[in-house]
């Protein structure tokens, strides 16, 4: 689904920021290569997608460095952006991010595309409501509802662009 979303972004000349889990990069390196070739910005989303509240600094540092290495091996660049899984900012994570010199990026709008009850129509409406100037929109793929995420984006982009909404990647 990631590549379909990337293709949709390219159709509309939108560059996005994709925060990737190291474990998925390891399983699907070609996806990351395609995202990079399409000009999208790549950020680190830890190696595993687990809550970070009670993880030690060393544990989080290891996850960040491991994911950085995988991303750099494929893209040629070490990411500087980091999005914590679930937006969870435990003390160990904050210390690790400071040591690894990443910028933490959260979000300001969440259409809740990961919730199974949010079908294509509800997600389309949620995306339309979330897209406001300056918002960082949180979206996901790689889950059971990913097809609805794609379809909702496809349903809403024309209208959003016609209404003057612009999109850009978070600068790395």
C-alpha positions in Angstrom: 0.0 0.0 0.0 2.9 2.3 0.7 3.9 2.4 -3.0 0.3 3.1 -4.1 0.1 6.0 -1.7 3.5 7.3 -3.0 2.2 7.0 -6.6 -0.9 9.0 -5.6 1.3 11.7 -4.0 3.4 11.8 -7.2 0.2 12.2 -9.4 -0.6 15.3 -7.4 3.1 16.5 -7.3 3.0 16.1 -3.5 6.2 15.2 -1.6 5.5 13.6 1.8 7.5 12.5 4.8 7.4 8.8 5.5 8.5 7.7 9.0 9.6 4.1 8.7 10.1 1.3 11.2 13.4 -0.4 10.9 11.9 -3.9 11.0 9.8 -3.2 8.0 12.6 -1.6 6.1 14.6 -4.8 6.7 11.7 -6.9 5.2 10.9 -4.5 2.3 14.0 -2.5 1.4 12.7 -1.9 -2.2 9.8 0.1 -0.8 12.2 2.5 0.9 14.3 2.7 -2.2 11.1 3.6 -4.2 10.1 6.3 -1.7 13.5 7.9 -1.9 13.6 7.8 -5.7 10.2 9.5 -5.7 11.7 12.4 -3.7 9.9 11.8 -0.4 11.6 12.6 2.9 12.4 9.6 5.1 12.2 9.8 8.9 13.0 7.3 11.6 10.1 5.6 13.4 12.3 3.3 15.6 13.1 -0.3 14.8 10.0 -1.8 16.5 6.7 -0.1 16.8 6.4 -0.4 20.5 5.4 2.1 23.2 8.4 3.9 24.5 7.2 5.2 27.9 9.3 2.8 30.0 12.1 1.9 27.6 15.6 2.7 28.7 17.7 5.3 26.9 20.1 2.6 25.7 17.2 0.5 24.3 15.7 3.4 22.4 19.2 4.6 21.3 19.8 1.1 19.9 16.5 1.1 18.0 17.1 4.6 16.6 20.7 3.8 15.5 19.7 0.5 14.0 17.0 2.1 11.9 19.2 5.0 10.9 21.8 2.5 9.6 19.2 0.6 7.6 17.8 3.8 6.1 21.3 5.1 5.3 22.3 1.9 3.7 19.4 2.1 1.2 19.1 5.9 0.7 22.6 7.1 1.3 21.4 9.5 3.9 21.0 9.3 7.7 17.6 10.7 8.7 17.5 13.6 11.1 13.7 13.4 11.8 12.2 11.0 14.4 8.6 10.2 15.1 8.1 8.1 18.3 5.7 5.2 17.9 2.3 6.2 19.3 3.7 9.7 20.0 5.0 8.3 23.2 7.7 10.4 24.7 9.3 8.5 27.6 12.3 9.9 29.4 14.6 7.2 27.9 13.5 8.1 24.4 14.0 11.8 25.0 17.5 11.2 26.2 18.3 8.9 23.3 17.0 11.4 20.7 19.1 14.1 22.2 22.2 11.9 22.0 21.4 10.9 18.4 20.7 14.5 17.4 17.3 13.8 15.8 14.4 16.3 15.7 11.2 14.8 17.2 8.2 15.4 14.9 4.7 14.7 16.1 1.5 15.7 14.4 -1.3 18.2 14.9 -4.1 16.5 13.0 -5.1 12.8 13.2 -7.8 11.4 10.9 -7.5 8.1 12.8 -7.0 6.0 9.6 -5.8 3.1 11.7 -9.2 2.5 13.4 -11.0 -0.4 11.7 -14.4 1.3 12.1 -13.2 4.3 9.9 -14.3 3.2 6.5 -13.4 5.0 3.3 -16.2 7.6 3.6 -15.5 8.4 7.2 -11.8 8.7 6.5 -12.4 10.9 3.5 -14.4 13.3 5.8 -11.8 13.1 8.5 -9.0 14.0 6.1 -11.0 16.9 4.8 -11.6 18.2 8.3 -7.9 17.7 9.3 -6.3 19.5 6.4 -5.8 23.1 7.6 -2.9 25.4 7.0 0.1 24.4 9.1 -1.2 21.1 10.2 1.0 18.0 10.2 -1.3 15.2 9.2 -0.7 11.8 10.7 -1.5 8.9 8.4 -0.5 5.2 8.4 -0.1 2.3 6.1 0.8 -1.3 6.6 -2.3 -2.2 8.6 -5.7 -3.8 7.9 -7.3 -0.5 7.1 -4.6 0.8 4.7 -6.8 0.4 1.6 -9.3 2.8 3.2 -6.5 5.3 3.8 -5.5 5.1 0.2 -9.1 5.5 -1.1 -9.8 8.4 1.3 -6.8 10.2 0.1 -7.7 9.5 -3.5 -11.3 10.8 -2.8 -10.2 14.0 -1.1 -7.0 15.4 -2.8 -8.8 17.0 -5.8 -11.2 18.9 -3.6 -8.5 19.9 -1.1 -6.1 21.2 -3.7 -9.0 23.1 -5.5 -9.8 24.7 -2.2 -6.3 26.0 -1.8 -4.7 23.5 0.5 -1.1 22.8 -0.2 1.0 19.9 0.9 4.7 19.6 1.6 7.2 17.3 3.2 8.7 18.1 6.6 12.2 19.4 5.8 14.9 16.9 6.8 
